[in-house]
Structure formats: structure tokens, C-alpha cells
Amino acid sequence: MSVAAIVAILVVLAMVVAAAVVVTKRRLRGAAGTGAGGLPLLTPPPQTLPPTSDAPLPEPAGEPRLRDRLGKTRAAFASVVAGLGSRGGADSEDWEDLEEALILADVGVATASKILDGVKAKATNERADAERVLELLKNEILSIVATGDRDLAYEQGASNVWMFVGVNGVGKTTTIAKLAAREVKSGRKVVMAAADTFRAAAAEQLAHWAELVGADLVRGQDGADPGSVVFDAMNAAVHRGADLVLVDTAGRLHTKVNLMEELKKLRRIVDRTPGALKEVLLVLDASTGQNGLAQARQFADAVEVTGVVLTKLDGTAKGGIVLAIQAELGLPVKLVGIGETADDLVAFDPVEFVDALFA
């Protein structure tokens, strides 16, 4: 090969490399913007907060909406709903598809059958077209989730204790932190009681959160009697003029009899101050679906749960568990977690929830 040919090949290769560099820079500018000298400005990834982080809770990007956060659950039966809406009416296959979609969303067989039986009866009576069938379906679902008192009980000038129960890993500590942040922001003085003394990291996590959100913390030694921690926290609240005590509890497997007996004991200690226990909130991970329903039964039997906090609802296709909890246990879902920021623990709005499913 001649020298001239070799030189020509090298020139071509150099041009190809230069072109690739230019294209890459343009793509980076288009995706992230450019800074001084044309250098690409890469947007950092969104921040999430690990349980023991010293950083403050991430600030919300805007008012969270269920409509924007329930995409996975909505997708579980969106195609069935869309298919039904494109036809003149519902046939036997459509009803089967709707039942399957509800079950896939973890509504549960019993609740799904109850919903569709009600819709079928009304649709037959009205000779409803597909559009009306969807309207009847929405109304039937709303009639289930809209029952019950969803307000968090609080009495001004009195002792107020909210106790949180649930298995480990469902987000109890983070839920308490977010609620504490909200209550402190509203002007209330909050005391946290680290009554999960069986897990060494639990009190440490709660201590971090208390410092971050501006709440007081009462804790005991590792392995101490949880009842003594709750007793001390209630006394501390009285002496410090606190408005609200948030009690974190142990969360070993809900099938353990000892855990349930311990929770009953904690409730009896709080009940020594008549009327102080305003809420017993069961924290469930929405992604566990029907397993969460089994947990709810166990805890409800042990400590008379007043309401449910459903975490991680934005990241699961099993949001139908809201209906199962309400229909089968009669427990209102009071709060739902739909993200990582401080404001992503929101009051459950039944109308918004149903609208989000059909959006």
C-alpha cells in the first residue's frame, strides 16, 4: 500500500472521530443544556432520603396528585376499560375481563365479585350501554372506598397519642417522620416515642428524624421494656407542653403471638390516661397486596386499629388493596404514601382515587 493511501485512510478516520465527538456534544447539550464554553450541564439524579440520612426531607416538586402517581394500578385494567368503552355494551366476556382486571389489581376475589354483581344488576335493569357501565363501575367502587371517617383524631388542649403498628419494612418510621414534619410545621409540639426497643437501628433512625423535623424524642436502652418508653413519653409530653405523641412500635412478623401481646400491653398503658389514644394506625406496604390484608386482620384483632396508612402506592400495580381493606375489614385508608418527599404522604381522597383509576 502506498504512503498516499495510508495518509488518506488516516485522514478519513480522523474525520469520523471528530464527527462523532461533535454529535455527542450536541446530544448532551440538547438533553441537559450547556454552560460556559459550551460544556454540557448534566442534571443530577433526583435525591431520595435513606432512613438514617442527616439530610432534610427532599422538598416536593409540586402538590402531589393521585392521578399522577397511580399509573401502575391504572394500567392493570386500563386496556379492559378502554376496550369496553369502544363498544356498544358489555357481554359475558367483558364481565370476565373486568373481574380479571380487578383481581390483578389485588382487589381480591370476594370484593371483585361484589363490585361486579352490583354493576351487573344495575346495568341489566337500565339496559346500559358501555359508557354507562363504566360510570356504574366507578360509582360502585366509590361507594366502597368513600365510607368511614378519614380524619386523624385530635383534641386541642388534651392528651393526643397516635400509635403506629405494622411489620418491619413497611415504612412505619418514615411515616412517623413525615407526619411529625407536617404537625410541627402546623405549629404543634410533637414527642416521638421509640418503643421499638428490640431493633437497635429503630431508635437511631427515629433520633435522626426527630432532629431533622424539630420534634422531641423519648427512647430507652436497647432491649428495654417498650411499655416504659411509652409511659415516659406521655409524661414528657405533659411536662413539656407537647400536643401530640407519636409511638413507633416493634414490627416482628405479625404471626408472632408475643408481638401482639406486646402491642396490647402498650395500648393498655396509653389507656391509663382516658381518651389519650386517638389513633391506632396500621402501616401497610401497598406492594404486598393481599398479604397486607392478612396483616391487617391480625393487627386489627389485637389492638383495635382505627385506620390504615398505605405506603408505596405509587410504585405498585396492586392499588386495589384499598378496596379490599375497606370492603372486607371496614378499615378506612386515612393516608397514602405516593413518593419520597415530605409532602408525599397525603390524605386519602376517595373521589380522586377513583378518578385516577379511570383517568
Secondary structure, DSSP 8 states (H G I E B T S, - for coil): --HHHHHHHHHHHHHHHHHHHHHHHHHHHHHH-B-GGG-B----------TT-SS-----SS---HHHH-HHHHHHHHHHHHHHHTSSS--HHHHHHHHHHHHHTT--HHHHHHHHHHHHHHHHHHT--HHHHHHHHHHHHHHHHT-S--S----TTS--EEEEE--TTSSHHHHHHHHHHHHHHTT--EEEEE--TTSHHHHHHHHHHHHHHT-EEE---TT--HHHHHHHHHHHHHHHT-SEEEEE---S-TT-HHHHHHHHHHHHHHTTSTT-EEEEEEEEEGGGTHHHHHHHHHHHHHH---EEEEE-GGG-S-TTHHHHIIIII---EEEEE-SSSGGGEEE--HHHHHHHHH-
